[in-house]
Amino acid sequence: MSETAVALAPWIAAQRSSLLAQRGHAWLLQGPSGLGQYALGMELVRAWLCDAPTPQGACGRCGSCHAIDVRTHADLCVLMPEVQMMALGWPLSEKAQADIDDKKRKPSREIRVEAMRDAVEFAQRTSGRGRGKAVLVYPAEQMNHITANALLKTLEEPPGDVRFVLASEAAHQLLPTIRSRCLGHTMVWPAEAEMLQWLTGQGVEPAAAAAHLRAAGGRPDDALALARSGRSPQAWAALPQAMARGDVAALGDWAPAQAIDALQKLCHDLLAACVGAAPRYFAPGDLPKPPPLGALTRWSRALAKAARTADHPFNAGLMLEALVAQARNTLHSRH
């Protein structure tokens, strides 16, 4: 989903205006997923490179804004894992595209050091349009230590006309030396009414907007992605009882990583219920009776372990069956 397909959320616009009023060569946008780090990072680089910027951001009409829209701006370098670059419509380098087209390797799920070295070289070049240059790194935690160290020198001694935005959903995973060289900004968590109004403005039915927002843990970007994925709120509400029955069909069209994420949310809510807290992802009436705390704790650890290999299962169908059997056994545990 490209950022041009979604109306800019009012809380992103407010943060953009606040950050543009401040000076700094490198920003670190940090917070949980689904709060708009990528959208805010794009708004900053658009404004920095715009031919006619305002305190509220880029004009949206000049040659620079158009070049960003069509992913051809000579003074913007975007660093992401290749899988996200492709999903968001950003072109890969010629060599990377050729390697993938020739099936020499799969698109990377982390930011490759070769791409970072290209970005460092880009930072040393002269601006093509005369408005300076910008580098956007997202999600910044997908840099390994080698890649991060390749960036560090440029962050320490930046060329005069280049600015950086590092957008992260797990800033604690970044090297302390990277964090210390950026101005930090913690993403704003909007009010529920504001998020619901924005979701309905994107064409989501009000009742579905509330259900998707709950399923996303109150994170608006994730809620919109759920709404556009075609998954129904009714299927989400039925998931806990389906797991109690051992119904594999309830996860039939889910990738293992998606299934594990859903089961982790169910486990979280049952753990909350065990200690008298309110559930976060499911309505209370949708949850089965919580099993013993020890069984839930063991299930939580098993799901965390499964998540580490979810993108590379030996057999996705067998993995889903095992996950559902594990969920059923846990939900039927007794003291």
C-alpha positions as CSV (number, residue, x, y, z in Angstrom):
1,M,0.0,0.0,0.0
2,S,1.6,3.3,-1.1
3,E,1.4,6.4,1.0
4,T,-0.3,8.2,-2.0
5,A,-3.3,5.8,-1.7
6,V,-4.1,6.9,1.8
7,A,-5.3,10.3,3.0
8,L,-2.7,11.8,5.4
9,A,-3.9,11.3,8.9
10,P,-4.3,14.5,10.9
11,W,-2.0,13.3,13.7
12,I,0.8,12.7,11.1
13,A,0.2,16.2,9.6
14,A,0.5,17.8,13.1
15,Q,3.7,15.9,13.8
16,R,5.1,16.9,10.4
17,S,4.5,20.6,11.1
18,S,6.2,20.3,14.5
19,L,9.3,18.6,13.2
20,L,9.7,20.9,10.2
21,A,9.9,23.8,12.6
22,Q,13.0,22.3,14.2
23,R,16.5,22.0,12.9
24,G,18.6,18.9,12.7
25,H,20.4,16.8,10.1
26,A,19.0,13.4,11.3
27,W,15.7,12.4,12.9
28,L,14.9,9.1,14.5
29,L,11.1,8.4,14.4
30,Q,10.3,5.7,16.9
31,G,7.3,3.9,18.3
32,P,5.3,0.7,17.9
33,S,4.3,-0.4,14.5
34,G,1.1,1.0,12.9
35,L,1.6,4.6,14.1
36,G,2.8,6.0,10.7
37,Q,6.6,6.2,10.9
38,Y,6.9,5.6,7.2
39,A,4.2,8.2,6.3
40,L,5.8,10.8,8.6
41,G,9.3,10.1,7.3
42,M,8.0,10.5,3.7
43,E,6.3,13.8,4.6
44,L,9.6,15.2,6.0
45,V,11.7,14.3,3.0
46,R,9.1,15.6,0.6
47,A,9.1,18.9,2.4
48,W,12.9,19.1,2.6
49,L,13.2,18.5,-1.2
50,C,10.2,20.5,-2.3
51,D,10.7,23.5,-4.6
52,A,8.1,25.6,-2.8
53,P,7.8,24.2,0.8
54,T,5.5,25.7,3.4
55,P,5.6,25.3,7.2
56,Q,2.9,22.7,6.7
57,G,5.0,20.6,4.3
58,A,5.5,20.1,0.6
59,C,3.5,21.9,-2.0
60,G,2.5,18.6,-3.8
61,R,2.6,20.3,-7.2
62,C,6.2,21.0,-8.1
63,G,8.7,18.9,-10.1
64,S,10.3,17.6,-6.9
65,C,7.0,16.4,-5.4
66,H,6.1,14.7,-8.7
67,A,9.5,13.0,-8.9
68,I,8.9,11.5,-5.4
69,D,5.4,10.4,-6.4
70,V,6.8,8.5,-9.4
71,R,9.8,7.2,-7.4
72,T,12.4,8.9,-9.6
73,H,13.8,11.8,-7.5
74,A,17.6,12.1,-8.0
75,D,18.2,13.6,-4.5
76,L,16.2,11.0,-2.5
77,C,17.7,7.7,-1.4
78,V,15.3,5.2,0.2
79,L,16.7,2.3,2.2
80,M,14.4,-0.6,3.0
81,P,14.5,-4.4,2.9
82,E,13.9,-5.3,-0.7
83,V,10.6,-7.1,0.0
84,Q,9.3,-3.7,1.3
85,M,10.8,-1.7,-1.5
86,M,9.0,-3.9,-4.0
87,A,5.7,-3.8,-2.0
88,L,5.8,0.0,-1.9
89,G,6.8,0.6,-5.5
90,W,10.4,1.7,-4.9
91,P,12.9,0.6,-7.6
92,L,15.8,-1.6,-6.7
93,S,19.3,-1.1,-7.9
94,E,20.0,-2.6,-11.3
95,K,22.2,-5.3,-9.9
96,A,19.8,-6.3,-7.2
97,Q,16.9,-6.4,-9.6
98,A,18.9,-8.5,-12.0
99,D,19.9,-11.0,-9.3
100,I,16.3,-11.4,-8.3
101,D,15.0,-11.6,-11.8
102,D,17.7,-14.3,-12.6
103,K,16.6,-16.2,-9.5
104,K,20.2,-16.0,-8.0
105,R,18.6,-15.0,-4.7
106,K,15.3,-14.0,-3.1
107,P,14.5,-10.4,-2.1
108,S,16.1,-9.5,1.2
109,R,14.2,-9.1,4.4
110,E,16.9,-6.8,5.9
111,I,18.6,-3.7,4.6
112,R,21.6,-5.0,2.7
113,V,25.0,-3.5,3.3
114,E,25.5,-3.0,-0.4
115,A,22.5,-0.7,-0.5
116,M,23.9,1.2,2.5
117,R,27.2,1.7,0.8
118,D,25.4,3.0,-2.2
119,A,23.6,5.4,0.1
120,V,26.8,6.6,1.6
121,E,28.2,7.3,-1.9
122,F,24.9,9.1,-2.7
123,A,25.4,11.3,0.4
124,Q,28.8,12.5,-0.9
125,R,27.4,13.6,-4.3
126,T,26.3,17.1,-5.2
127,S,22.5,17.7,-5.1
128,G,20.9,17.5,-8.5
129,R,18.0,19.9,-8.0
130,G,19.8,22.3,-5.6
131,R,17.5,21.6,-2.6
132,G,19.9,19.3,-0.8
133,K,19.6,15.5,-0.5
134,A,17.6,13.2,1.8
135,V,18.0,9.6,2.9
136,L,15.1,7.7,4.4
137,V,15.8,4.4,6.3
138,Y,12.8,2.3,7.2
139,P,12.4,0.1,9.2
140,A,15.8,1.2,10.6
141,E,15.9,-1.9,12.9
142,Q,16.3,-4.0,9.8
143,M,20.0,-2.9,9.5
144,N,22.4,-5.5,10.8
145,H,25.5,-4.3,12.7
146,I,27.6,-4.2,9.5
147,T,25.0,-2.1,7.7
148,A,24.5,0.2,10.7
149,N,28.3,0.7,11.0
150,A,28.4,1.7,7.3
151,L,25.9,4.4,8.0
152,L,27.5,5.6,11.3
153,K,30.5,7.5,9.8
154,T,28.2,9.5,7.6
155,L,25.9,10.3,10.5
156,E,28.9,11.4,12.6
157,E,30.3,13.7,9.8
158,P,27.4,14.4,7.4
159,P,28.0,16.2,4.1
160,G,26.6,19.7,4.3
161,D,23.4,19.3,2.3
162,V,22.2,15.8,3.2
163,R,19.6,15.0,5.9
164,F,18.5,11.7,7.3
165,V,15.2,10.2,8.6
166,L,15.5,6.8,10.4
167,A,12.0,5.4,11.0
168,S,11.9,2.5,13.4
169,E,9.3,0.2,15.0
170,A,11.9,-1.2,17.4
171,A,14.4,1.6,18.1
172,H,15.9,-0.3,21.1
173,Q,17.4,-2.7,18.5
174,L,19.5,0.0,17.0
175,L,23.1,0.6,17.9
176,P,23.4,3.2,20.8
177,T,25.8,5.1,18.6
178,I,23.2,5.4,15.9
179,R,20.5,6.6,18.3
180,S,22.8,9.1,19.9
181,R,23.5,10.8,16.6
182,C,19.8,11.5,15.8
183,L,17.2,13.8,17.2
184,G,14.6,11.5,18.7
185,H,10.8,11.8,18.1
186,T,8.3,9.4,19.7
187,M,5.3,8.9,17.5
188,V,2.0,10.2,18.8
189,W,-0.7,7.7,19.7
190,P,-3.9,9.3,18.5
191,A,-7.2,9.4,20.3
192,E,-9.6,6.5,19.5
193,A,-12.3,8.8,18.1
194,E,-9.8,10.5,15.8
195,M,-8.6,7.1,14.5
196,L,-12.1,5.9,13.9
197,Q,-13.0,9.1,12.0
198,W,-9.9,8.7,9.8
199,L,-10.6,5.0,9.1
200,T,-14.2,5.8,8.1
201,G,-12.8,8.5,5.8
202,Q,-10.8,5.8,4.0
203,G,-14.1,4.0,3.2
204,V,-14.2,1.5,6.2
205,E,-17.6,1.0,7.7
206,P,-17.9,2.4,11.2
207,A,-18.6,-0.9,12.9
208,A,-15.8,-2.6,10.9
209,A,-13.5,0.3,11.7
210,A,-14.0,-0.3,15.5
211,A,-13.5,-4.0,15.1
212,H,-10.3,-3.7,13.0
213,L,-8.9,-1.1,15.3
214,R,-9.4,-3.5,18.3
215,A,-7.8,-6.4,16.3
216,A,-4.8,-4.1,15.5
217,G,-4.3,-3.2,19.2
218,G,-5.4,0.4,18.6
219,R,-2.8,1.0,15.8
220,P,-4.5,2.9,12.9
221,D,-2.2,1.9,10.0
222,D,-2.4,-1.7,11.0
223,A,-6.2,-1.4,11.3
224,L,-6.4,0.0,7.8
225,A,-4.2,-2.8,6.4
226,L,-6.6,-5.3,8.1
227,A,-9.6,-3.6,6.6
228,R,-8.1,-3.7,3.1
229,S,-6.9,-7.3,3.4
230,G,-10.4,-8.6,3.0
231,R,-10.5,-10.3,6.5
232,S,-13.9,-9.8,8.1
233,P,-14.4,-8.6,11.7
234,Q,-16.8,-11.6,12.1
235,A,-14.0,-14.1,11.3
236,W,-11.7,-12.3,13.8
237,A,-14.3,-12.5,16.5
238,A,-14.9,-16.2,15.8
239,L,-11.2,-17.1,15.9
240,P,-10.9,-17.8,19.7
241,Q,-13.7,-20.3,19.7
242,A,-12.5,-21.8,16.5
243,M,-9.1,-22.4,18.1
244,A,-10.8,-24.0,21.1
245,R,-12.5,-26.5,18.7
246,G,-9.2,-27.1,16.8
247,D,-10.6,-25.8,13.6
248,V,-7.7,-25.4,11.2
249,A,-10.0,-24.0,8.5
250,A,-10.2,-20.7,10.5
251,L,-6.6,-20.1,9.6
252,G,-6.7,-21.8,6.2
253,D,-5.7,-18.9,4.0
254,W,-3.3,-17.3,6.5
255,A,0.5,-17.3,6.1
256,P,2.3,-18.9,9.2
257,A,3.6,-15.5,10.3
258,Q,0.0,-14.0,10.2
259,A,-1.4,-17.0,12.1
260,I,1.3,-16.8,14.8
261,D,0.6,-13.0,15.2
262,A,-3.1,-13.7,15.7
263,L,-2.4,-16.5,18.2
264,Q,0.0,-14.3,20.1
265,K,-2.8,-11.7,20.4
266,L,-5.2,-14.4,21.6
267,C,-2.7,-15.6,24.1
268,H,-2.1,-12.0,25.3
269,D,-5.8,-11.4,25.9
270,L,-6.2,-14.7,27.8
271,L,-3.1,-13.8,30.0
272,A,-4.7,-10.5,30.7
273,A,-8.0,-12.1,31.7
274,C,-6.1,-14.4,34.0
275,V,-4.8,-11.5,36.0
276,G,-8.0,-9.5,35.9
277,A,-7.0,-7.0,33.1
278,A,-9.1,-6.0,30.1
279,P,-8.4,-7.8,26.8
280,R,-6.9,-5.7,24.0
281,Y,-7.4,-7.5,20.7
282,F,-10.7,-9.4,21.2
283,A,-14.0,-8.4,22.8
284,P,-14.4,-10.1,26.2
285,G,-17.4,-12.1,25.0
286,D,-15.4,-13.6,22.2
287,L,-12.9,-15.2,24.5
288,P,-13.1,-18.8,25.9
289,K,-12.6,-19.4,29.6
290,P,-8.9,-18.8,30.3
291,P,-6.8,-21.9,30.9
292,P,-4.3,-21.9,33.8
293,L,-1.6,-19.2,33.8
294,G,1.2,-21.8,33.5
295,A,-0.3,-23.3,30.3
296,L,-0.6,-19.8,28.8
297,T,2.9,-18.9,29.7
298,R,4.2,-22.1,28.0
299,W,2.1,-21.3,24.9
300,S,3.4,-17.8,24.8
301,R,7.0,-19.0,24.8
302,A,6.2,-21.6,22.1
303,L,4.7,-19.0,19.9
304,A,7.6,-16.7,20.3
305,K,9.9,-19.6,19.3
306,A,7.7,-20.4,16.3
307,A,7.8,-16.8,15.1
308,R,11.5,-16.9,14.6
309,T,11.1,-19.4,11.7
310,A,7.7,-18.4,10.5
311,D,8.9,-16.9,7.2
312,H,10.8,-20.2,6.3
313,P,8.5,-23.1,7.3
314,F,9.3,-26.5,6.0
315,N,5.6,-27.1,5.2
316,A,3.2,-24.2,5.8
317,G,0.1,-26.5,6.0
318,L,1.7,-28.8,8.6
319,M,2.9,-25.8,10.6
320,L,-0.7,-24.3,10.7
321,E,-2.0,-27.7,11.8
322,A,0.6,-27.9,14.6
323,L,-0.2,-24.3,15.7
324,V,-3.9,-25.0,15.9
325,A,-3.4,-28.3,17.8
326,Q,-1.1,-26.5,20.2
327,A,-3.8,-23.7,20.7
328,R,-6.5,-26.3,21.3
329,N,-4.5,-28.2,23.8
330,T,-3.7,-25.1,25.7
331,L,-7.3,-23.8,25.7
332,H,-8.4,-27.1,27.1
333,S,-5.8,-27.3,29.8
334,R,-7.1,-27.5,33.4
335,H,-5.7,-26.9,36.8
